[in-house]
Amino acid sequence: MSDLHQPVLRWYAEHQRDLPWRRPGTSAWSVMVSEFMLQQTPVVRVLPVHEAWLERWPTPTALADEPAGEAVRAWGRLGYPRRALRLHAAATVIRDAHGGIVPDTYDELLALPGVGDYTAAAIASFAFGRRHVVLDTNVRRVLARTLAGAEFPAPAVNKAERELAGSVLPDADEDAAVWAVATMELGAVVCTAARPACERCPVVDLCAWHAAGRPAYDGPARKVQDYAGTDRQCRGRLLGVVRDADGAVPRGRLEAEWHLAEQRDRALAGLLTDGLLVEPEPGYYALP
């Protein structure tokens, strides 16, 4: 048993945030929706959309029974709207192949559209109490600092990191599931990327990074995502016009939204290719 377990679990029991997808008795569907929404999106932005989503579509079948375009519309401005299409596709498979019930094993979850290793492990752990290594950005940072003495983990998960995380995973399923969410919470609110609050950390005396004097990260340059003026911003603006419209939008309306023709045309073509928009008739665009 790792010396980290008890202080981290005690801290989580006392300081965990009241998040709807973490409450006792929440549905596996609620957990699954939250995991899709929280990818690269802060909790504060996800909370109202998650609530509205579950109110409208309390089950996977309820979502699957509506057009995919409605999922894109309800996604609003969370960003990365392909996640909405993937969640709708996953809900459709759950309806058609699993009787409308979110599957409870890692392998079945991994087979769903839009579900990768992290998401499958997270849903299996948080919704069903299964024992899995769950490595999101926050968990990876906590383990890199406490165990490896590094300010940040490597850019991508590697075998050594996975083995290190597995070495401190509690043996019992229930304990492992709580450990996963507790380390995630610790990274989100205490062991943060920019301003870690070591004075509030329950394992500061066990942290290799703190003991080494908090050495600065010396690995490959960490990516900082730009947004203004990018194709991603252009895509978001064009999709927003269509999402907020009652019906199909004429091309001229989109041309007025973004003045750089080459970039606009590239973004529009990408939205069509990704299935986020359709062209019901030449020169008009709508949600699928």
Secondary structure, DSSP 4 states (H G I P E B T S, - for coil): --TTHHHHHHHHHHH----GGGSTT--HHHHHHHHHHTTTS-HHHHHHHHHHHHHH-SSHHHHHTS-HHHHHHHHTTSS-THHHHHHHHHHHHHHHHSTT----SHHHHHTSTT--HHHHHHHHHHHH--------HHHHHHHIIIII--SS--SS--HHHHHHHHHTS-SSHHHHHHHHHHHHHHHHHTS-SSS--GGG-TTGGG-HHHHTT-PPP-SSPPP----TTSHHHHHHHHHHHHHTSSS-EEHHHHHHH---HHHHHHHHHHHHHTTS-EEEETTEEE--
